[in-house]
Amino acid sequence: MVLKVGASRVDVTPSRSVEMAGYPVIRTQANGPQDHSKYKGRDSKSDGLIDPVWARAVVISSEGTNSALVSLDICVIFPELARAVRERVAESIKVDWSLIEICATHTHSGPDISGMSGAIEQDLEDEMVLGIVEAIVNAYKNLEPATITTAVGQLNGVSINRRNESDEVDSRLPVIVARRQDNSVIAVIYSFSCHPILVGAQNTKLYGDFPGAASRKLENWYGDKSVALFLQGACGDINPRAFPYSKMGNITIHAPSGSDEALRIRTISDAERFGEAIAGVVISSVAVSERETNGSQLHTVGKSIVLVNLKNHDDLESYLLQRDHNPIRVAQWKNSTQIELGIAAMVLGEIVLLFMPGEPFSGTALKLKKDVASPSIKCVWTVGYASDYPGYLVPGHRYSENRYENAATILDATAVDVLVESLTELGIRVCSAVS
């Protein structure tokens, strides 16, 4: 059984000035969360470019079954965009697509393509869809026999739990490397769990923050024909530390967005430093502990689940008052008692990737790691911000706290437990295929 891998990246930078996602203007409410008491949102459109906005795609093919992973330098993915991409790819390439998973890096300095804080600008979404499809099609055309290797690094001390600094942080940095027969790198797929908010709301130039910086550095290191695809982890409650990392804590405490201190330490150079640290761990862990895996074993499974676990009317109204939203989605949320969300799992050799919509917490990833683990699986890897965005995925036991994340979701206190249970079952099911 020969496994093939192809990769591509396409510049999908918007053709004009756009709204940016990640630092919305927040309307505080009496007795509401105090997290943003010193926070200032971004109140202007993009006015330049630091790095292109990239759609990076990796296609993996085994025994006629094809899966595509896409990473976008934007804040979140909504299902309209994911659905349009999948439909166009299916029209362009008449093969069996077992999985097409589209993930956001969650940069807070990217374009608001899918109308996170307002109405969708359809021409911009259409441009993005065409670019993503081009990246997947090119990656498919580039398929060639590949060897899969894996490594798991650690990057300690640079991130912190922003809700409770004593809570455990998932500091793993898992890596998948696809190599050609001449040992050159086709693609590096890697992940780290941390909010890309090194650059604050004062920045109005499009930029991939630390994931974009890390991918650029890795592509420079591994060569022009390589693609470095970042998959954001469970970072819903994880922030970067302010530099110097050994002395400073949560960056939004030390330098709230919009503050004078943010102008000093939440800069492009700080994001580049963070990205360099991540790229360095990827390179060193691959160099020191890379191991070949039975990568010819590719199994994927996806599932849609219907959640009736939505906020009640008053809680939803409070969320809607907090900030602007796409009016079409507001109408859908108000007129529905349920929501359909997609989850997925992929096993590649000894690694299983679990894909979740929205913003999962670090503890959720650690629980999934424990519950899905098996003797045949060396790494359980949770990917957030995948193909939909219901908001933060707050675990039930944390939901009573009066915090921003609890307010910024359409889901109620029971939803995440249901979602995690379904994803655990999916992960165990796909892992059984290689045991």
Secondary structure, DSSP 8 states (H G I E B T S, - for coil): --EEEEEEEEE---SS---EES-------TT--STTTT-----S----BSS--EEEEEEEEETTEEEEEEEESSS---HHHHHHHHHHHHHHS-SEEEEEEEEE---TTEE--S-SSS---HHHHHHHHHHHHHHHHHHHHT-EE-EEEEEEEE--SSEEESS-TTS----EEEEEEEE-TTS-EEEEEEEE-----SS-TT--SB--HHHHHHHHHHHHHH-TT-EEEEEE-S-TTEEEB-SSTTT--BHHHHS-TTSHHHHHHSSHHHHHHHHHHHHHHHHHHHHHH-EE--TT-EEEEEEEEEE--B--HHHHHHHHHHS---HHHHHHHHT-S-EEEEEEEEEETTEEEEE-SSEE-HHHHHHHHHHH--TT-SEEEEE-SBS---BEE--GGGTTS--HHHHSBSB-TTHHHHHHHHHHHHHHHHHTTT-
